[in-house]
Amino acid sequence: MRLVFVGPPGAGKGTQAKLICSRWQIPQISTGDMLREAKANGTLPKELVEKMSKGGLVPDEVVIDLIRKRTELPDAANGFLLDGFPRTVPQAEALNELLSSKGHKLNVVVALQVPKDLLVERAVLRRTDKRTGQIYHLKYKPPPPDADLEHRADDQEETVRNRIDVYEKMTADLLPFYEKAGLLKRIDGVGEVEAVTQRVISAVEAAQ
């Protein structure tokens, strides 16, 4: 099972991806997580770190190389879920080439759809416990009183709105590309986590 999850920042891709990966026993490959890890490890050039802090996107070749290396690991042999990649048609074409070179192809592309105002609320009120890495939300999942909270730079409102705008501009052609290929499943991302998960599961099972 080889899946792609697309959707704007705050659409719930990460949450849904973990649940779907657990069900199908495949690894979740998040470009955002990989980039943050590379940033923390000091393996990203300074100019890319600065670009990320302002909500900008890193060059395609950097992300594609990370994807290539990650999908070559043993745990991805029987499939994987790409969270947040591709975002553009050139990236989608590069992914197709990468998979074809290994004799593989995508099964389905899940597009989570959430109104912009709700996306901003979800992201801006998000907090991370610096000690445990646990993510909380001041409205939907309040942290315990003793949590040592951090408000990530890319969760600041101006940055969030910029990321959503960048996402919308960059992905304008992506969904039609996958729709034409017969791979796209549009999913309503509003509601309880379990309800959204069930919608995703139904879409994935229908594509098998």
Backbone as CSV, one residue per row, in Angstrom:
resi,resn,N_x,N_y,N_z,CA_x,CA_y,CA_z,C_x,C_y,C_z
1,MET,0.844,-1.191,0.000,0.000,0.000,0.000,0.883,1.247,0.000
2,ARG,0.779,2.019,-1.073,1.558,3.263,-1.176,0.602,4.436,-1.329
3,LEU,0.586,5.266,-0.299,-0.390,6.354,-0.213,0.285,7.708,-0.183
4,VAL,-0.452,8.722,-0.631,-0.045,10.107,-0.472,-1.166,10.843,0.247
5,PHE,-0.823,11.598,1.279,-1.775,12.476,1.962,-1.432,13.914,1.592
6,VAL,-2.397,14.642,1.064,-2.184,16.053,0.779,-3.238,16.867,1.516
7,GLY,-2.909,18.116,1.767,-3.815,19.002,2.476,-3.023,20.143,3.069
8,PRO,-3.660,21.273,3.284,-2.967,22.442,3.818,-2.475,22.218,5.239
9,PRO,-1.532,23.036,5.713,-1.061,22.923,7.096,-2.235,23.018,8.067
10,GLY,-2.308,22.076,9.003,-3.384,22.085,9.981,-4.597,21.266,9.582
11,ALA,-4.531,20.603,8.428,-5.683,19.817,7.965,-5.838,18.500,8.713
12,GLY,-4.797,18.116,9.460,-4.866,16.873,10.225,-4.172,15.708,9.547
13,LYS,-3.314,16.021,8.572,-2.613,14.958,7.841,-1.817,14.064,8.784
14,GLY,-1.059,14.672,9.686,-0.196,13.903,10.579,-0.980,12.965,11.475
15,THR,-2.061,13.477,12.066,-2.899,12.663,12.953,-3.507,11.483,12.198
16,GLN,-4.113,11.771,11.051,-4.745,10.710,10.272,-3.715,9.719,9.733
17,ALA,-2.551,10.235,9.354,-1.509,9.364,8.805,-1.086,8.316,9.821
18,LYS,-0.912,8.713,11.087,-0.500,7.756,12.129,-1.529,6.639,12.271
19,LEU,-2.807,7.002,12.237,-3.868,6.008,12.400,-3.931,5.053,11.203
20,ILE,-3.799,5.606,10.014,-3.853,4.784,8.803,-2.623,3.869,8.720
21,CYS,-1.463,4.410,9.082,-0.228,3.607,9.053,-0.303,2.449,10.041
22,SER,-0.903,2.686,11.192,-1.059,1.629,12.186,-1.973,0.531,11.650
23,ARG,-3.013,0.925,10.953,-3.966,-0.054,10.410,-3.332,-0.926,9.335
24,TRP,-2.527,-0.317,8.456,-1.936,-1.072,7.352,-0.476,-1.485,7.597
25,GLN,0.043,-1.123,8.786,1.413,-1.507,9.164,2.450,-1.042,8.138
26,ILE,2.367,0.250,7.813,3.339,0.875,6.908,3.889,2.126,7.588
27,PRO,5.110,2.557,7.233,5.678,3.742,7.868,5.078,5.044,7.338
28,GLN,4.964,6.012,8.235,4.553,7.362,7.850,5.810,8.157,7.510
29,ILE,5.852,8.705,6.320,7.010,9.489,5.897,6.574,10.942,5.772
30,SER,6.939,11.741,6.763,6.563,13.153,6.804,7.743,14.016,6.395
31,THR,7.576,14.738,5.302,8.664,15.610,4.852,8.931,16.706,5.883
32,GLY,7.857,17.182,6.537,8.036,18.210,7.564,8.899,17.704,8.707
33,ASP,8.617,16.488,9.172,9.400,15.901,10.265,10.850,15.690,9.838
34,MET,11.038,15.206,8.612,12.399,14.948,8.129,13.196,16.247,8.002
35,LEU,12.531,17.291,7.547,13.209,18.583,7.416,13.552,19.166,8.788
36,ARG,12.617,19.030,9.741,12.897,19.529,11.093,14.038,18.738,11.736
37,GLU,14.074,17.427,11.471,15.153,16.593,12.006,16.489,17.000,11.390
38,ALA,16.481,17.233,10.077,17.710,17.659,9.405,18.160,19.023,9.922
39,LYS,17.195,19.882,10.200,17.500,21.208,10.754,18.136,21.068,12.134
40,ALA,17.540,20.198,12.976,18.056,19.987,14.330,19.434,19.349,14.305
41,ASN,19.675,18.478,13.319,20.966,17.799,13.203,22.050,18.667,12.577
42,GLY,21.636,19.834,12.076,22.591,20.728,11.443,23.000,20.316,10.042
43,THR,22.172,19.455,9.399,22.519,18.988,8.055,21.847,19.810,6.951
44,LEU,21.064,20.817,7.347,20.464,21.720,6.361,21.281,23.012,6.300
45,PRO,21.544,23.523,5.097,22.257,24.787,4.965,21.529,25.926,5.679
46,LYS,22.279,26.904,6.146,21.721,28.013,6.926,20.605,28.729,6.181
47,GLU,20.786,28.917,4.856,19.771,29.655,4.098,18.438,28.908,4.040
48,LEU,18.498,27.559,4.063,17.264,26.775,4.054,16.583,26.827,5.412
49,VAL,17.382,26.850,6.477,16.835,26.973,7.837,16.090,28.296,7.971
50,GLU,16.689,29.376,7.462,16.059,30.697,7.524,14.776,30.722,6.703
51,LYS,14.805,30.074,5.553,13.632,30.020,4.688,12.488,29.286,5.380
52,MET,12.795,28.163,6.037,11.783,27.398,6.759,11.172,28.216,7.892
53,SER,11.996,28.985,8.609,11.509,29.756,9.752,10.526,30.838,9.332
54,LYS,10.572,31.229,8.059,9.657,32.250,7.535,8.463,31.624,6.818
55,GLY,8.364,30.303,6.892,7.237,29.626,6.270,7.452,29.271,4.819
56,GLY,8.652,29.499,4.319,8.956,29.177,2.926,9.226,27.696,2.748
57,LEU,9.294,27.262,1.498,9.517,25.853,1.189,10.934,25.629,0.671
58,VAL,11.499,24.494,0.988,12.854,24.161,0.532,12.792,23.645,-0.903
59,PRO,13.909,23.683,-1.627,13.921,23.248,-3.032,13.491,21.795,-3.212
60,ASP,12.858,21.528,-4.359,12.357,20.180,-4.657,13.427,19.112,-4.518
61,GLU,14.622,19.408,-5.055,15.648,18.363,-5.076,16.064,17.928,-3.674
62,VAL,15.993,18.856,-2.705,16.332,18.518,-1.325,15.299,17.552,-0.748
63,VAL,14.028,17.878,-0.957,12.942,17.051,-0.428,12.914,15.687,-1.117
64,ILE,13.053,15.670,-2.437,13.000,14.423,-3.197,14.128,13.485,-2.782
65,ASP,15.305,14.041,-2.508,16.425,13.216,-2.067,16.137,12.592,-0.704
66,LEU,15.496,13.366,0.189,15.108,12.830,1.500,14.106,11.684,1.337
67,ILE,13.137,11.881,0.431,12.125,10.847,0.174,12.784,9.585,-0.381
68,ARG,13.679,9.754,-1.329,14.357,8.604,-1.942,15.088,7.780,-0.886
69,LYS,15.866,8.450,-0.045,16.633,7.747,0.983,15.715,7.038,1.980
70,ARG,14.618,7.718,2.335,13.708,7.137,3.341,12.962,5.925,2.792
71,THR,12.538,5.982,1.539,11.772,4.860,0.976,12.645,3.650,0.664
72,GLU,13.963,3.829,0.748,14.870,2.703,0.523,15.138,1.903,1.796
73,LEU,14.658,2.399,2.936,14.855,1.684,4.196,13.947,0.448,4.239
74,PRO,14.365,-0.598,4.961,13.635,-1.875,4.978,12.160,-1.768,5.363
75,ASP,11.837,-0.864,6.301,10.447,-0.812,6.767,9.481,-0.278,5.719
76,ALA,10.018,0.276,4.618,9.161,0.807,3.559,9.028,-0.164,2.382
77,ALA,9.555,-1.362,2.554,9.559,-2.327,1.453,8.154,-2.719,1.003
78,ASN,7.231,-2.780,1.949,5.865,-3.205,1.616,4.887,-2.045,1.503
79,GLY,5.424,-0.839,1.427,4.557,0.328,1.273,4.886,1.424,2.261
80,PHE,4.205,2.551,2.101,4.444,3.715,2.964,3.349,4.743,2.720
81,LEU,3.305,5.709,3.608,2.384,6.828,3.458,3.195,8.106,3.454
82,LEU,3.095,8.865,2.372,3.789,10.141,2.272,2.880,11.245,2.801
83,ASP,3.346,11.937,3.824,2.572,12.990,4.488,3.154,14.348,4.100
84,GLY,2.431,15.088,3.265,2.875,16.431,2.894,3.736,16.491,1.652
85,PHE,3.818,15.421,0.906,4.593,15.376,-0.338,3.898,14.421,-1.280
86,PRO,3.787,14.759,-2.564,4.248,15.975,-3.232,3.284,17.143,-3.056
87,ARG,3.774,18.340,-3.401,2.937,19.540,-3.340,2.763,20.189,-4.708
88,THR,3.587,19.781,-5.653,3.510,20.361,-6.999,3.509,19.233,-8.028
89,VAL,3.101,19.570,-9.256,3.116,18.577,-10.330,4.534,18.079,-10.607
90,PRO,5.551,18.960,-10.673,6.917,18.454,-10.867,7.335,17.469,-9.777
91,GLN,6.954,17.737,-8.523,7.265,16.799,-7.439,6.518,15.484,-7.647
92,ALA,5.255,15.562,-8.083,4.459,14.360,-8.336,5.084,13.537,-9.455
93,GLU,5.563,14.212,-10.482,6.202,13.516,-11.594,7.507,12.867,-11.145
94,ALA,8.253,13.570,-10.291,9.504,13.013,-9.755,9.211,11.787,-8.893
95,LEU,8.120,11.839,-8.136,7.726,10.699,-7.309,7.345,9.513,-8.188
96,ASN,6.602,9.789,-9.261,6.236,8.718,-10.198,7.477,8.042,-10.772
97,GLU,8.464,8.865,-11.128,9.714,8.322,-11.676,10.435,7.472,-10.644
98,LEU,10.465,7.964,-9.408,11.129,7.234,-8.322,10.469,5.876,-8.101
99,LEU,9.139,5.866,-8.064,8.412,4.618,-7.843,8.551,3.679,-9.037
100,SER,8.449,4.222,-10.242,8.562,3.398,-11.454,9.914,2.707,-11.534
101,SER,10.956,3.410,-11.080,12.304,2.840,-11.131,12.423,1.609,-10.233
102,LYS,11.494,1.495,-9.277,11.491,0.347,-8.360,10.361,-0.639,-8.701
103,GLY,9.642,-0.358,-9.799,8.538,-1.225,-10.193,7.286,-1.034,-9.359
104,HIS,7.142,0.142,-8.754,6.007,0.429,-7.890,5.145,1.548,-8.461
105,LYS,3.969,1.758,-7.848,3.111,2.891,-8.197,2.241,3.242,-6.999
106,LEU,1.653,4.437,-7.023,0.764,4.857,-5.944,-0.565,4.117,-6.032
107,ASN,-1.168,3.856,-4.850,-2.498,3.257,-4.806,-3.587,4.320,-4.764
108,VAL,-3.366,5.343,-3.933,-4.387,6.387,-3.777,-3.763,7.659,-3.205
109,VAL,-4.365,8.799,-3.568,-3.970,10.099,-3.023,-5.161,10.652,-2.248
110,VAL,-4.988,10.841,-0.951,-6.056,11.341,-0.085,-5.865,12.839,0.133
111,ALA,-6.873,13.624,-0.236,-6.819,15.079,-0.047,-7.763,15.469,1.081
112,LEU,-7.204,15.894,2.214,-8.016,16.351,3.340,-8.384,17.816,3.125
113,GLN,-9.670,18.117,3.217,-10.151,19.469,2.931,-10.772,20.087,4.174
114,VAL,-10.242,21.274,4.566,-10.669,21.982,5.772,-10.718,23.481,5.462
115,PRO,-11.771,24.210,5.912,-11.856,25.661,5.680,-10.654,26.406,6.270
116,LYS,-10.276,27.494,5.613,-9.057,28.230,5.984,-9.087,28.752,7.421
117,ASP,-10.216,29.335,7.859,-10.283,29.895,9.216,-10.052,28.817,10.275
118,LEU,-10.556,27.629,10.031,-10.359,26.528,10.976,-8.911,26.062,10.968
119,LEU,-8.277,26.090,9.799,-6.860,25.728,9.703,-6.012,26.651,10.572
120,VAL,-6.296,27.959,10.497,-5.531,28.944,11.274,-5.721,28.694,12.766
121,GLU,-6.966,28.468,13.184,-7.248,28.209,14.600,-6.524,26.963,15.096
122,ARG,-6.556,25.919,14.291,-5.902,24.663,14.679,-4.411,24.852,14.904
123,ALA,-3.769,25.615,14.021,-2.309,25.758,14.090,-1.860,26.764,15.143
124,VAL,-2.500,27.932,15.177,-2.048,29.016,16.055,-2.184,28.653,17.532
125,LEU,-3.166,27.827,17.870,-3.372,27.446,19.276,-2.670,26.140,19.647
126,ARG,-1.817,25.668,18.744,-1.089,24.421,19.007,0.156,24.719,19.854
127,ARG,0.451,23.833,20.799,1.629,23.974,21.657,2.315,22.612,21.804
128,THR,3.636,22.630,21.986,4.404,21.406,22.173,5.053,21.407,23.547
129,ASP,4.981,20.284,24.251,5.666,20.137,25.543,7.140,19.864,25.249
130,LYS,7.991,20.780,25.664,9.429,20.678,25.356,10.078,19.439,25.977
131,ARG,9.514,18.935,27.039,10.104,17.784,27.726,9.741,16.462,27.052
132,THR,8.511,16.350,26.601,8.018,15.067,26.080,7.803,15.042,24.574
133,GLY,7.699,16.230,23.965,7.414,16.287,22.536,5.927,16.142,22.238
134,GLN,5.117,15.951,23.274,3.667,15.800,23.106,3.067,17.106,22.580
135,ILE,2.162,16.985,21.600,1.518,18.172,21.027,0.136,18.351,21.643
136,TYR,-0.148,19.571,22.088,-1.450,19.907,22.669,-2.098,21.026,21.860
137,HIS,-3.370,21.288,22.170,-4.077,22.405,21.547,-4.839,23.125,22.658
138,LEU,-4.663,24.440,22.741,-5.231,25.194,23.857,-6.751,25.100,23.916
139,LYS,-7.391,24.829,22.780,-8.862,24.737,22.735,-9.354,23.294,22.725
140,TYR,-8.760,22.461,21.886,-9.278,21.118,21.673,-8.602,20.032,22.519
141,LYS,-7.358,20.267,22.923,-6.641,19.275,23.723,-5.709,20.006,24.692
142,PRO,-6.299,20.613,25.732,-5.512,21.440,26.670,-4.390,20.652,27.339
143,PRO,-3.238,21.295,27.529,-2.100,20.633,28.186,-2.302,20.566,29.694
144,PRO,-1.588,19.646,30.369,-1.649,19.598,31.834,-0.957,20.835,32.413
145,PRO,-1.276,21.186,33.654,-0.722,22.401,34.273,0.809,22.431,34.330
146,ASP,1.429,21.252,34.421,2.883,21.215,34.584,3.646,21.139,33.255
147,ALA,2.940,21.239,32.147,3.603,21.133,30.838,4.520,22.330,30.590
148,ASP,5.671,22.064,29.992,6.625,23.119,29.627,6.388,23.417,28.142
149,LEU,5.530,24.391,27.879,5.019,24.593,26.532,5.898,25.475,25.645
150,GLU,5.911,25.094,24.381,6.618,25.868,23.361,5.650,26.170,22.221
151,HIS,5.651,27.438,21.774,4.838,27.833,20.611,5.789,27.902,19.425
152,ARG,5.741,26.873,18.575,6.678,26.785,17.466,6.576,27.994,16.555
153,ALA,7.729,28.400,16.017,7.771,29.569,15.142,6.842,29.415,13.947
154,ASP,6.739,28.184,13.409,5.887,28.008,12.235,4.414,27.846,12.598
155,ASP,4.069,28.036,13.897,2.666,28.058,14.310,2.197,29.472,14.665
156,GLN,3.040,30.471,14.447,2.632,31.862,14.632,1.659,32.239,13.524
157,GLU,0.659,33.097,13.837,-0.437,33.339,12.883,0.035,33.848,11.526
158,GLU,0.921,34.813,11.501,1.382,35.352,10.215,2.050,34.261,9.377
159,THR,2.870,33.444,10.042,3.552,32.355,9.333,2.551,31.307,8.854
160,VAL,1.560,31.001,9.701,0.538,30.003,9.339,-0.218,30.451,8.097
161,ARG,-0.677,31.715,8.100,-1.429,32.214,6.941,-0.559,32.204,5.682
162,ASN,0.706,32.536,5.846,1.623,32.518,4.708,1.800,31.097,4.177
163,ARG,1.938,30.138,5.101,2.102,28.737,4.689,0.874,28.235,3.933
164,ILE,-0.313,28.626,4.395,-1.550,28.205,3.724,-1.631,28.822,2.330
165,ASP,-1.286,30.110,2.232,-1.303,30.784,0.921,-0.314,30.134,-0.040
166,VAL,0.888,29.850,0.476,1.914,29.201,-0.353,1.430,27.829,-0.802
167,TYR,0.831,27.101,0.135,0.316,25.766,-0.185,-0.738,25.842,-1.296
168,GLU,-1.681,26.783,-1.157,-2.768,26.892,-2.136,-2.245,27.242,-3.530
169,LYS,-1.264,28.128,-3.568,-0.696,28.513,-4.869,0.084,27.363,-5.495
170,MET,0.871,26.683,-4.660,1.731,25.620,-5.181,0.950,24.387,-5.616
171,THR,-0.141,24.092,-4.906,-0.878,22.865,-5.191,-2.055,23.063,-6.143
172,ALA,-2.178,24.251,-6.711,-3.323,24.551,-7.580,-3.484,23.521,-8.701
173,ASP,-2.372,23.016,-9.219,-2.429,22.053,-10.323,-2.310,20.599,-9.867
174,LEU,-1.969,20.394,-8.584,-1.680,19.035,-8.115,-2.918,18.140,-8.054
175,LEU,-3.994,18.659,-7.472,-5.192,17.842,-7.344,-5.776,17.467,-8.707
176,PRO,-5.873,18.413,-9.655,-6.327,18.022,-10.999,-5.421,16.971,-11.644
177,PHE,-4.107,17.048,-11.364,-3.143,16.084,-11.903,-3.478,14.670,-11.421
178,TYR,-3.714,14.537,-10.113,-4.021,13.221,-9.550,-5.459,12.789,-9.876
179,GLU,-6.354,13.782,-10.017,-7.726,13.449,-10.394,-7.748,12.832,-11.790
180,LYS,-6.979,13.427,-12.684,-6.894,12.922,-14.057,-6.304,11.506,-14.074
181,ALA,-5.403,11.237,-13.134,-4.774,9.917,-13.059,-5.684,8.886,-12.372
182,GLY,-6.828,9.346,-11.865,-7.770,8.436,-11.206,-7.365,8.024,-9.809
183,LEU,-6.475,8.786,-9.187,-5.945,8.417,-7.868,-6.529,9.239,-6.716
184,LEU,-7.166,10.370,-7.028,-7.548,11.335,-5.995,-8.848,10.969,-5.274
185,LYS,-8.795,11.056,-3.928,-9.975,10.907,-3.090,-10.060,12.145,-2.196
186,ARG,-11.091,12.955,-2.392,-11.280,14.159,-1.568,-12.055,13.787,-0.304
187,ILE,-11.479,14.141,0.852,-12.067,13.765,2.135,-12.352,15.017,2.966
188,ASP,-13.550,15.098,3.524,-13.915,16.181,4.442,-13.122,15.992,5.727
189,GLY,-12.242,16.944,6.035,-11.379,16.828,7.207,-11.926,17.486,8.454
190,VAL,-13.208,17.891,8.435,-13.823,18.537,9.596,-14.612,17.518,10.401
191,GLY,-14.463,17.581,11.719,-15.209,16.671,12.593,-14.297,15.937,13.542
192,GLU,-14.873,14.998,14.309,-14.096,14.207,15.250,-13.050,13.381,14.492
193,VAL,-11.903,13.186,15.140,-10.801,12.448,14.510,-11.271,11.092,14.000
194,GLU,-12.042,10.386,14.825,-12.494,9.038,14.455,-13.376,9.063,13.203
195,ALA,-14.219,10.096,13.086,-15.123,10.192,11.945,-14.331,10.428,10.656
196,VAL,-13.313,11.306,10.748,-12.475,11.586,9.578,-11.693,10.330,9.193
197,THR,-11.185,9.630,10.205,-10.437,8.389,9.957,-11.290,7.384,9.190
198,GLN,-12.548,7.247,9.593,-13.430,6.289,8.930,-13.647,6.670,7.465
199,ARG,-13.735,7.976,7.193,-13.882,8.434,5.806,-12.639,8.062,4.999
200,VAL,-11.474,8.254,5.618,-10.216,7.941,4.935,-10.107,6.437,4.669
201,ILE,-10.406,5.637,5.690,-10.328,4.177,5.540,-11.224,3.704,4.398
202,SER,-12.437,4.235,4.356,-13.388,3.841,3.304,-12.828,4.170,1.921
203,ALA,-12.203,5.357,1.811,-11.646,5.785,0.519,-10.467,4.905,0.111
204,VAL,-9.605,4.578,1.073,-8.434,3.753,0.779,-8.848,2.328,0.407
205,GLU,-9.783,1.775,1.169,-10.235,0.408,0.877,-10.898,0.331,-0.487
206,ALA,-11.615,1.363,-0.881,-12.278,1.384,-2.184,-11.274,1.438,-3.326
207,ALA,-10.049,1.933,-3.003,-9.028,2.078,-4.040,-8.140,0.848,-4.158
208,GLN,-8.293,-0.119,-3.245,-7.422,-1.300,-3.259,-7.751,-2.222,-4.432
